[in-house]
Amino acid sequence: MRLGSIILFVAFCSFTAYYVYEPIPEEIEERWKLMLTNSFFRSLSHLADISELLGLKDYMGVMYFITLLEKIAPVSDEHVKVTEENFDGVEVVLYQPKHRGSDTDLRRAIIYLHGGGWCLGSSRMSPYDLLARKVVTELDAVVLSVEYRLAPAHHFPVPYEDVYRVVKHFLQKGVLAQYYVHPGRIAVSGDSAGGNLAAAVTQQLRKEPSQQIQLKAQALIYPVLQALDLYTPSYQQNQYMPILPRTLMVRFWSEYFTSDKAFFRAMMANTHNNPESSSLLKFVNWSAFLPETYHRKYNYSAPAVTEGAAAMDGPSRSLADPRASPLLVPDAALRSLPKAYILTCEYDVLRDDGIMYATRLRAAGVEVTHEHYDTGFHGALMFTVWPTDFLIARRMTDNYIKWLKENL
């Protein structure tokens, strides 16, 4: 009996070690903490796969548990006034400093868009709440956090349109005056899918001649910026990395556009492009826009193109829409954009999206601050809450706020 218990205990420990351990690069700090954190994400992902296979609940419905786990009710504290409001039909969480100077003192404002692959996440999650409060107190700024609707219940362009409506509503003179915001000191920012929405909104606003108040800056944190080539060097190098492996990022893209699993399979094989989107591949040619150091052992090969009527259905048509893939706009559309802060991480499938955008913006004459973290991984900025608090998250937060302080 005792021998059997020992065998079971050893077997359990061996299985746990096998399941938790991952070949994470030595350069990454707090590797074991990242392994343990990712084991939770992987377990939930496996559960989501089984649930969808059995027809119990769709994959994203199960993965949404991550959002629910971190969700809080934002409340005011001694320094920050928090209100939940509705801007043009979209829920927002508004953070304002409690103490003001004179009535003539106007503040900065940051419109923040949460990440989560357009399918998960919420402005009411504790890491976003903490970040908003830190920005408010350190910059004496107003933070507007947008609760846009999510896929797959609301496919593209609904999340983008929600964000666009909020930004347009906020950038009215009367609304800015209500919150004591300086019309010349407003930025839009977001992480991951939120960075995608921030870049897209910035571009579209500049196209509107009737838009009197424009954004002064855009701050994009490991943004996802294109869906045409899902086999860039960073997608290949980091396809099995924790938090955001290639399979999950491709699934996010697929669910953003459609619930058709055939489209997901095509995206996984990188054979999802149609004749219209293929004409835009020149804007995501990583052999032209990535510095040589990031080419590594990889050789560029243009993604395959699907011909025929099926290639031009709804989700395929969305591939060429710059509101979904901001990296696809021509150079002329980039020249008028505001200064940009772009954060990228070495161990992130989205690394090359951010680097290519920084390269193209600079070439168009836009002032760009590109901050690359050689030991960074996707989602790192949001790991600020115990027990998944990482040292790199603190550095990222400090540098991000420092840039806002100096440039907004």
Disulfide bonds with the S-S distance in Angstrom:
none
